[in-house]
Amino acid sequence: MERGTTQIDDKGRMSPIYTPYEELRRVAKENIDWPYAREVDQFYRRAPEIAGRFYTDLGDWEGQLPPVVFGVENLRNKNTLAAYHLIPDSVGLPFKISFNEQHYIDGDNGKQWRYGEWAKMETLVHELGHHWQQIRGEDPFTPKSSVTHNKEFTDKMESIGIFCDSGGAHFAPVGEDSPAGLLFESWGLGPPEDVPAGEPLEFDWFKWFADKKGRARPSTSTLRKYVCPECGINVRWGRKAEPELMHVPCGKMLVRG
């Protein structure tokens, strides 16, 4: 059992936090029969670097966050990409982040995140942000909170380079020159191309990417099809407003297909 950091109870008493972090990490990495072993091993490898860059008070040991345990499970809600567990789970395990297996598909090298590697790393940074806010934030989420991603959280995300609305959706990809983008590029990742600009509550670039790559969940496409009535060329549009696009070679406005 690994000793983490300390916690203070409601009577002001300080006690150490213990988690089986190292053992669970080893099991996840070595369990080759588990289809998500490679994914979870990646989370364990990258989480400390993310926490060290974005969520640690440098020079202050007590500013370090306790380690997080990772898992992949069916979260029974297709709209949830991943979840930071606010309370210990059924076996008393604290500080756990679960990715929703509903958003994994079969790829050439095993399971892969439906929305691509860039979006998966945005999700990892996002969920670790919840860990930071609950441990170190001044306005953490509570059962009485009116929004799941409050101003403290969205401001923190924006300082890292993640554009997140109050519902948790990412409405623009992390920029290459942002703190998160520079970290992702150091891992050999590249940003998605041709993602249109969006506004909070109006556009979710993860879903746009999945639609474009043909990875959308059945009956969950958010894009509308528009067709040139002259030649039949088509585009898909994810914004609420009508696109008012013209196919210049044919001189025709695109119509809903």
HELIX and SHEET records of a PDB file:
HELIX    1   1 TYR A   21  GLU A   30  1                                  10    
HELIX    2   2 ALA A   37  PHE A   54  1                                  18    
HELIX    3   3 TRP A   61  GLY A   63  5                                   3    
HELIX    4   4 GLU A  101  HIS A  103  5                                   3    
HELIX    5   5 GLU A  117  ARG A  136  1                                  20    
HELIX    6   6 LYS A  151  ILE A  160  1                                  10    
HELIX    7   7 PRO A  179  SER A  186  1                                   8    
HELIX    8   8 TRP A  205  LYS A  212  1                                   8    
SHEET    1   A 2 GLU A   2  ILE A   8  0                                        
SHEET    2   A 2 MET A  14  THR A  19 -1                                        
SHEET    1   B 3 VAL A  69  GLU A  73  0                                        
SHEET    2   B 3 LYS A  96  ASN A 100  1                                        
SHEET    3   B 3 ALA A  82  TYR A  84 -1                                        
SHEET    1   C 2 TYR A 104  GLY A 107  0                                        
SHEET    2   C 2 GLY A 110  TRP A 113 -1                                        
SHEET    1   D 2 PHE A 163  CYS A 164  0                                        
SHEET    2   D 2 HIS A 170  ALA A 172 -1                                        
SHEET    1   E 3 ASN A 234  TRP A 237  0                                        
SHEET    2   E 3 ARG A 224  VAL A 227 -1                                        
SHEET    3   E 3 VAL A 255  ARG A 256 -1                                        
SHEET    1   F 2 MET A 246  HIS A 247  0                                        
SHEET    2   F 2 LYS A 252  MET A 253 -1                                        
END                                                                             
